[in-house]
Amino acid sequence: MDHNSKWRGMFDQQRPAGRSVGGPPPIEHDEPPYGDERGIDLSEYQPWVLQRGRSRPALMIDLRTFDAKSGFWIGWAVAYPQLAAVEYVGERMLSLDFGLRKFVLEGDGLGELTKRLQEGIVLAIQEYAPAVWAHRPAGAIVTAIRRAGQEPSPPRG
């Protein structure tokens, strides 16, 4: 018997029914593809999207606002590890400091967002847009996301 037929014989054996063959478990992807990762559903307004069931922390936070003139979503994806500070004024205003980039968020019920940012589980924050959602939701809402200040221009040589 040659070497190849020995191996073939091992794999071609009939196994008894109902008995596990062993081997590695099937690969299960606990993370959805990137496009769905943010979990943004335009049928119902969500002020922020939290990561759930992921094995690694989010690397970016997506900040989204709707430009009614163009009809496009615009925004920023900023590095989570760069988040140096979250400052808040009650439940109505919060400031995110990413070093050179700072953002000011306004709305209602933003206390929970502050807690979730401290936990590091926020994937996306989106501004409420009346052009997208006809009825203003009850509860937490982000009414404005603004980028504060400007990045310094590079030094001229």
C-alpha positions in Angstrom: 0.0 0.0 0.0 1.5 3.3 -1.0 1.7 6.4 1.3 -1.2 8.3 -0.5 -3.7 5.4 -0.1 -3.1 5.2 3.6 -4.1 8.8 4.0 -7.0 8.4 1.7 -8.2 5.4 3.6 -8.2 7.4 6.9 -10.5 10.1 5.5 -12.8 7.8 3.5 -13.7 5.7 6.6 -17.4 5.4 7.3 -18.2 6.9 10.7 -21.0 5.6 12.9 -24.2 7.7 12.7 -24.8 10.2 15.6 -21.2 10.3 16.6 -19.2 13.5 16.5 -16.1 13.4 14.2 -14.4 16.1 16.2 -12.2 18.7 14.6 -12.4 22.4 15.0 -15.8 24.0 15.5 -17.3 25.8 12.5 -16.1 29.4 12.1 -18.7 31.8 13.5 -18.2 35.4 12.8 -19.4 37.4 15.8 -18.8 40.7 14.0 -20.9 41.8 11.1 -19.3 43.3 8.0 -18.2 46.9 8.2 -21.2 48.3 6.5 -23.6 46.9 9.0 -21.2 47.3 12.0 -22.5 50.8 12.8 -26.0 49.4 13.1 -27.5 52.5 11.7 -31.2 51.9 10.8 -32.7 54.9 8.9 -36.3 53.6 9.6 -36.1 54.8 13.2 -33.8 57.5 14.7 -31.1 56.3 17.1 -29.0 59.1 18.6 -26.1 56.7 19.1 -25.2 53.1 18.3 -23.5 50.8 20.8 -21.2 47.9 20.1 -22.6 44.6 21.2 -21.1 41.2 21.0 -17.8 42.2 19.6 -14.6 40.6 20.7 -12.4 43.7 20.2 -13.0 47.3 21.0 -14.1 49.8 18.4 -11.2 51.7 16.9 -13.2 54.6 15.4 -16.3 56.6 16.3 -18.5 57.7 13.4 -20.1 61.1 13.9 -22.8 61.8 11.3 -24.9 64.7 10.3 -27.3 65.1 7.4 -26.9 67.9 4.9 -30.4 68.7 3.7 -29.1 70.8 0.7 -27.1 68.0 -0.8 -29.2 65.2 0.5 -26.0 63.4 1.7 -24.8 62.2 5.1 -21.6 63.9 6.0 -19.4 63.2 9.0 -16.2 62.2 10.6 -14.7 58.9 11.7 -12.3 59.7 14.5 -9.9 57.4 16.3 -11.3 56.2 19.7 -7.9 55.9 21.3 -7.4 59.6 20.6 -10.4 60.6 22.8 -8.7 62.6 25.5 -11.7 64.1 27.3 -15.5 64.2 27.4 -16.8 67.4 28.9 -20.5 67.9 29.6 -22.9 70.5 30.6 -25.8 68.7 32.2 -27.8 66.5 29.9 -27.8 69.0 27.0 -24.3 69.6 25.8 -21.1 67.6 25.5 -17.7 68.2 24.1 -15.4 65.5 22.7 -11.7 66.3 22.6 -9.7 64.2 20.1 -6.5 66.4 20.4 -6.5 68.5 17.2 -10.2 67.8 16.5 -12.9 68.8 19.0 -16.6 68.3 18.6 -19.6 69.9 20.4 -22.8 67.9 20.6 -26.1 69.4 21.6 -29.4 67.7 22.4 -31.4 66.2 25.3 -30.6 63.2 27.5 -26.9 63.1 26.7 -26.0 61.8 30.1 -26.2 58.2 29.0 -24.0 58.9 26.0 -21.4 60.3 28.3 -21.4 57.0 30.3 -21.2 54.9 27.2 -18.3 56.9 25.9 -16.5 56.4 29.2 -17.1 52.6 28.7 -15.7 52.8 25.2 -18.7 51.1 23.5 -20.1 53.9 21.2 -19.7 53.0 17.5 -21.7 56.0 16.0 -23.4 59.2 17.0 -25.9 60.7 14.6 -27.7 64.0 14.6 -31.4 64.1 14.3 -32.5 65.3 10.8 -36.1 66.3 10.2 -35.7 65.6 6.5 -35.0 61.9 7.2 -37.3 61.3 10.2 -40.6 63.2 10.1 -41.4 62.9 13.8 -39.0 64.1 16.5 -38.4 61.1 18.9 -39.1 61.2 22.6 -36.1 60.6 24.8 -32.5 61.1 24.0 -31.7 63.1 20.9 -28.7 64.7 19.3 -29.8 68.0 17.7 -26.4 69.3 16.6 -22.9 68.0 16.0 -20.4 70.7 15.3 -16.7 70.6 14.8 -15.0 73.2 17.0 -12.0 75.2 15.9 -9.8 74.6 13.0 -6.7 72.4 12.6 -3.5 74.5 12.5 -2.0 74.8 9.0 1.3 73.1 8.4 4.4 75.3 9.0 5.7 77.0 5.9 9.3 76.3 5.1 
